[in-house]
């Protein structure tokens, strides 16, 4: 996308395309196990994901937002 189109898209509030990553890659980025991600999908307390047929993918911007939301400065802070 050239600079002009990117500026127009930004002005219109259109999000740029995101990349989608696999569970093993998401686990590597988060420093968690693949099993943790599988359990989190089942329980519903993990990062947002999409499923196409049998393939599970995590939008990279959503994964990073989910991780940032868990940054804490004290052990007494409540995790949302």
C-alpha positions in Angstrom: 0.0 0.0 0.0 1.5 3.3 -1.0 1.8 6.3 1.4 -1.2 8.1 0.0 -3.5 5.1 0.3 -2.2 4.5 3.8 -3.0 8.0 4.8 -6.5 7.8 3.3 -7.2 4.5 5.1 -6.0 6.0 8.4 -8.3 9.1 7.9 -11.2 6.7 7.3 -10.4 4.7 10.4 -9.6 1.5 8.5 -7.2 -0.7 10.3 -4.2 -1.9 8.4 -4.1 -5.7 7.6 -2.9 -7.8 10.4 -0.8 -11.0 10.3 -2.1 -14.3 11.7 0.1 -16.6 13.6 -0.1 -20.2 14.6 -0.5 -21.6 18.1 3.2 -22.6 18.3 4.3 -19.1 17.3 1.9 -17.5 19.7 3.2 -19.7 22.5 6.8 -18.7 21.6 5.9 -15.0 21.6 4.0 -15.2 24.9 6.5 -17.6 26.6 3.7 -20.1 27.3 3.2 -23.7 26.2 1.1 -24.8 23.3 -0.9 -26.8 25.8 -1.7 -23.6 27.7 -3.1 -22.0 24.6 -5.2 -25.1 23.8 -6.6 -25.1 27.3 -7.2 -21.3 27.2 -9.3 -21.7 24.0 -11.4 -24.4 25.7 -11.9 -22.4 28.9 -12.2 -19.1 27.1 -9.6 -17.1 29.0 -6.9 -16.8 26.3 -6.3 -14.3 23.6 -8.8 -13.8 20.7 -8.3 -16.3 17.9 -9.9 -17.2 14.6 -10.6 -20.7 13.3 -10.7 -21.6 9.6 -11.7 -25.2 9.2 -9.3 -26.9 11.7 -6.6 -24.2 11.6 -6.4 -21.9 14.6 -4.8 -18.5 14.1 -4.1 -15.6 16.4 -4.3 -12.1 14.9 -0.9 -10.7 15.9 -2.2 -7.3 17.0 -4.9 -8.9 19.2 -2.2 -11.2 20.8 0.0 -8.3 21.6 -2.9 -6.3 23.0 -3.9 -9.2 25.2 -0.4 -9.5 26.5 -0.1 -5.7 27.1 -3.4 -5.8 29.1 -1.7 -8.3 31.5 1.3 -6.1 32.4 1.4 -5.6 36.2 3.5 -3.7 38.6 2.4 -5.5 41.8 1.4 -9.0 42.7 -1.7 -7.6 44.4 -3.2 -6.2 41.1 -6.2 -8.0 39.8 -5.9 -9.6 36.4 -8.9 -8.9 34.1 
